[in-house]
Amino acid sequence: MPIAPPYPYPGPYGPGSTSKLGEILAASTSAEPRSNKANKVRALLAGGLVLGIGAAFTLAAWTDNEWVFGNSGGDNGPGTLTYHMEQNTFGNTNGSGVSLWSDKPNMPTVPDATVDGALTFGAISAALKPGDTAYAPMQLRAAAGSEALTATLAEAVKLGGNTVDTDTNSLALYNALTYRAVQGVSPAKCIVGDLTTGTDIVGTAAASVPLTTVSSSSITLAKGADSATAGFPVDLCFAITLPSTVTDVTLQGKQTVPLWRFTSTVSS
């Protein structure tokens, strides 16, 4: 005997319906045994419900994020410290006669003693005779806020190089002069030529060297006690000599402009 459909005929779910549910219900009136037909109906209905839910709703994935940032202590990210060297050549002073420290990182093109770092060799340096030596003190230090540094005398050249040769910047005189550089000589002792307490970084007491000579000796510049204090200054003394062996009379009435460059790196 046919199974009575759950909905009366006619209707949207009757045998003439084109809906899937109508087809399922209509199929249940066939001669197939009731138990098999009921199982199929339940399976198809369940499948239809699952498909219907999948078509109507999309469940968003639940997410949770965690951000981190680069840090070097406190609220600061990775960074660098300050490494800064200063010079004092005793050529410039304030109104009270105190020497002014300065920062001259660039090679001068037209040297100006009031602007550029000028080693002051004194009056004798403008009137050298064979055998004479003139002396000039200077200092280096780590600037306020800088870390410790290691400095070296890294370059020694004539202003304008070999392409410039004039009476006021003589290449011949530059090549004839020699020098010595000593660390640890106070300005007062340097001025009078007492270099006995220092350590040579260029040349020696027995033999000064050409003006083109550089040094591999390291000069340690300590950092200051705090960020507002400069490091303790290191004394240096330059001694420039016109050797007694120079006999070239064409060097008379000449001047020359030697340049020296100190460079510094991070102290280990």
C-alpha positions in Angstrom: 0.0 0.0 0.0 1.5 3.4 -0.9 2.8 5.6 1.9 0.7 8.8 2.4 2.8 11.8 1.7 3.3 14.3 4.6 1.7 17.0 2.5 -1.7 16.7 0.8 -2.0 16.6 -3.0 -2.1 18.9 -4.9 0.4 21.4 -3.7 3.9 22.8 -4.3 5.3 19.5 -3.0 3.0 17.2 -4.9 4.0 14.7 -7.5 4.0 17.4 -10.2 6.4 19.6 -8.2 9.8 20.3 -9.7 11.4 21.0 -6.3 13.9 18.5 -4.9 11.8 18.0 -1.8 8.8 17.3 -4.0 10.7 14.7 -5.9 11.9 13.1 -2.7 8.4 12.9 -1.3 6.9 11.7 -4.6 9.5 9.0 -4.8 8.3 7.8 -1.4 5.0 6.6 -2.9 6.7 4.0 -5.1 6.5 0.4 -4.4 9.9 0.2 -2.7 9.8 -1.2 0.8 9.0 1.4 3.5 12.2 0.9 5.5 14.5 1.5 2.5 12.6 4.5 1.3 12.5 6.1 4.7 16.2 5.7 5.1 16.9 7.3 1.7 14.5 10.2 2.5 16.2 10.9 5.8 19.7 10.7 4.2 18.7 13.0 1.3 17.0 15.4 3.6 20.0 15.5 5.9 22.3 16.1 2.9 20.1 18.8 1.6 20.1 20.5 4.9 23.9 20.4 5.1 24.2 21.8 1.6 21.7 24.5 2.3 23.6 25.7 5.4 26.9 25.7 3.5 25.4 27.8 0.7 23.7 30.3 3.0 26.5 30.9 5.6 30.3 31.3 5.7 31.9 31.0 9.1 34.9 33.4 9.4 38.1 32.0 10.9 38.7 33.4 14.4 42.2 35.0 14.7 44.4 36.5 17.4 47.5 38.6 16.6 50.6 39.4 18.7 53.0 42.2 17.7 56.6 42.6 18.9 59.1 45.4 18.3 62.9 45.6 18.2 64.3 46.9 21.5 67.6 47.7 23.1 66.4 48.5 26.6 63.6 50.7 27.8 61.4 51.9 25.0 64.1 52.4 22.5 64.9 50.4 19.4 68.3 49.4 18.1 70.6 52.5 17.5 74.1 53.9 17.5 76.2 55.9 19.9 78.2 59.1 19.1 81.9 59.0 18.1 83.3 62.5 17.8 86.9 63.9 18.0 87.9 67.5 18.6 91.2 69.4 18.3 92.9 72.3 20.1 95.8 74.0 18.4 96.0 76.9 20.9 95.6 79.3 18.0 92.1 80.5 18.9 91.1 81.7 22.3 88.0 83.3 23.9 87.9 86.7 25.6 89.5 85.3 28.7 92.5 83.7 26.9 91.2 80.2 27.1 91.9 78.1 24.1 88.9 77.0 22.0 88.3 73.5 21.0 87.1 73.0 17.4 86.0 70.4 14.9 87.7 70.6 11.5 86.9 67.4 9.5 87.6 68.9 6.1 90.9 69.6 4.4 91.3 73.4 4.1 91.6 74.8 0.6 92.8 78.3 1.6 94.0 77.9 5.2 92.8 80.6 7.6 94.3 80.6 11.1 91.2 82.1 12.5 89.0 79.4 11.1 91.0 76.3 10.4 93.0 74.3 12.9 96.4 76.0 12.6 99.5 74.6 14.3 101.4 77.6 15.6 105.1 77.0 15.3 106.1 80.5 16.4 108.1 83.3 14.9 111.1 81.1 14.2 109.2 79.0 11.8 109.0 81.9 9.4 112.8 82.4 9.6 114.3 78.9 9.5 117.9 78.4 8.8 119.6 75.0 8.2 119.7 73.2 11.6 116.7 75.1 13.1 113.6 73.4 14.7 110.3 75.0 15.5 107.7 73.5 17.8 103.9 73.6 17.9 101.6 72.1 20.6 98.2 70.6 20.1 95.6 68.4 21.8 93.0 65.8 20.8 90.0 64.6 22.8 86.7 62.8 22.6 84.0 65.4 22.4 81.2 65.6 25.1 78.8 62.8 24.5 81.3 60.7 22.5 82.4 57.2 23.3 86.1 56.4 23.6 88.2 56.7 20.4 91.4 55.5 19.0 93.1 58.1 16.8 96.1 57.9 14.4 98.0 60.4 12.3 96.8 59.0 9.0 97.7 61.5 6.3 100.5 64.0 5.7 100.4 66.1 2.5 101.3 69.6 1.1 98.4 71.9 0.4 97.6 71.6 -3.3 99.8 68.6 -3.6 102.6 68.5 -6.2 100.7 70.5 -8.7 101.0 73.7 -6.7 104.5 75.2 -6.4 104.8 78.9 -5.5 106.9 81.0 -3.2 104.2 80.9 -0.5 103.6 77.1 -1.0 106.9 75.8 -2.2 107.1 72.1 -3.1 110.9 72.1 -2.9 110.9 73.5 0.7 108.2 71.0 1.7 110.4 68.2 0.4 113.4 69.6 2.3 111.7 69.9 5.7 111.4 67.0 8.2 109.4 66.6 11.4 108.8 64.6 14.6 105.5 64.2 16.4 105.5 63.3 20.1 102.6 62.3 22.4 102.5 63.2 26.1 104.4 66.5 26.0 102.6 69.4 27.7 102.0 72.6 25.7 104.5 74.5 27.9 107.3 72.0 27.4 106.5 71.7 23.7 106.9 75.4 23.1 110.4 75.4 24.6 111.4 72.2 22.8 111.5 69.9 25.8 110.3 66.6 24.3 112.1 64.3 26.8 108.9 63.2 28.6 106.9 62.1 25.5 106.5 59.1 23.3 107.3 59.3 19.6 104.5 58.6 17.2 106.4 59.9 14.1 110.2 60.1 13.9 112.7 60.1 16.8 115.0 62.4 18.7 117.8 61.0 16.6 116.1 61.2 13.2 113.2 63.4 12.1 111.4 62.2 9.0 110.0 63.7 5.8 106.8 65.6 6.1 104.9 63.0 4.1 105.4 60.4 6.9 102.3 59.1 8.7 102.0 57.0 11.8 100.6 53.6 12.9 100.8 54.5 16.6 97.5 54.6 18.3 96.3 57.5 20.4 93.6 56.6 23.0 91.0 59.2 23.6 89.0 58.4 26.7 85.3 59.2 26.9 84.0 61.9 29.3 82.6 61.2 32.8 79.1 61.9 31.5 77.3 63.0 28.3 77.9 66.6 29.0 81.7 66.3 29.7 84.5 65.9 27.1 87.2 63.3 27.5 90.5 64.2 29.0 92.8 65.8 26.4 95.9 64.1 25.0 98.9 66.4 24.4 100.9 66.3 21.2 103.9 68.2 20.1 105.1 68.8 16.5 108.7 69.6 15.8 109.5 70.8 12.3 113.1 71.0 11.2 115.1 72.4 8.3 118.0 69.9 8.4 121.6 71.3 8.7 122.5 69.4 5.6 120.3 71.6 3.3 122.5 73.8 1.2 120.1 74.8 -1.6 120.1 78.6 -1.7 117.0 78.6 -3.9 115.0 77.7 -0.8 115.6 81.1 0.7 112.5 83.4 0.9 110.1 80.4 0.5 107.2 79.2 2.5 105.2 76.0 2.4 101.9 74.7 3.8 102.0 71.2 5.3 98.8 69.5 6.2 98.2 66.6 8.7 95.1 64.6 9.1 94.2 62.7 12.3 91.5 60.0 12.0 89.7 58.2 14.8 87.8 54.9 15.1 85.8 53.3 17.8 88.0 52.3 20.6 88.0 48.6 21.5 
